[in-house]
Amino acid sequence: MPGRLQHRSALITGAGSGIGLESSILFAQEGANILLVDVNFENAEKASKQVSERFPNVKAIPFKADVSKEDEVKAAVDLAVKEFGRLDIMFNNAGIMHSEDDNALNTEESIWDLTMNINLKGVWWGCKYAILAMRQNPTDEAKGLHTGGSIINTASFVAIMGAATPQLAYTASKGAVLAMTRELAMVHAREGIRLNSLCPGPLKTPLLMDFLNTDEKKQRRLIHLPMGRFGEAVELANAALFLASGESSYITGTDFKVDGGLSSAYVTAI
Ligand code: NAD
């Protein structure tokens, strides 16, 4: 069986952990070459080793970049194109949730700026250089390859719901990712470049579990989750794979929610 991403190449940011790591594994399993980008190079290296050992038929290259830095994102995209000859999938997934991110009164400006620079500006740089690369993708009819590609930007359920456990900068940054992605999807629709936001619900990954560092904090959220559990990173990776593949060829500009029903909830079962 040919893989769902055979002959494709992907760049995944935040590939060293959580959703990015699970997506790297799934994308490789489906035949894609991958540039695994993370500011934590040690984790990116570990992840690429894990991928290469399991799927020796694809290339999995680690790369250190801070997505908030334009020149580092450009360098990552340039390397992917140099190594793989094309960039079909850009997964702008890296993000942070700072422990000092709070409400309007208590959040320091430095925390706001840091969060915006990574979660929002980082996605902009990723989109910018992916669009430039995807325009240049060579066509190969025999392999089903064309110009254009799929860009997936990780937002969050908090982009569409309010929470009385505030993380103001994080929430604002993710809302902006949704708005930016919709607009870019419209601008580039006729170029064969699809852009979609992925909206995860609360997940069992280091990002959230480090933030919810007491049982009380976890229970405060769990009571609101229709399925009674946090999501798993691989459940998001499966959604990202769908958005990356040709199976989602008529989907662009969407807020793709993978939240266990959370954003449809009023009263949940107990
Ligand atoms: P994670 O912490 O497990 O992984 C995030 C990765 O991003 C880490 O490897 C980290 O080193 C990397 N990273 C952080 N800053 C970076 C930077 N400046 N440049 C490059 N890499 C950087 O988190 P995760 O849960 O897998 O989160 C992935 C995405 O999903 C994030 O955008 C996050 O906001 C979003 N999200 C997560 C949840 C959740 O509950 N975990 C919910 C909604 C949205």
Boltz pocket constraint, residues with backbone or C-beta under 6 A from the ligand:
constraints:
  - pocket:
      binder: B
      contacts: [[A, 13], [A, 14], [A, 15], [A, 16], [A, 17], [A, 18], [A, 19], [A, 20], [A, 37], [A, 38], [A, 39], [A, 40], [A, 43], [A, 65], [A, 66], [A, 67], [A, 68], [A, 92], [A, 93], [A, 94], [A, 95], [A, 96], [A, 97], [A, 118], [A, 122], [A, 154], [A, 155], [A, 156], [A, 157], [A, 199], [A, 200], [A, 201], [A, 202], [A, 203], [A, 204], [A, 205], [A, 206], [A, 207], [A, 208], [A, 233]]
      max_distance: 6.0
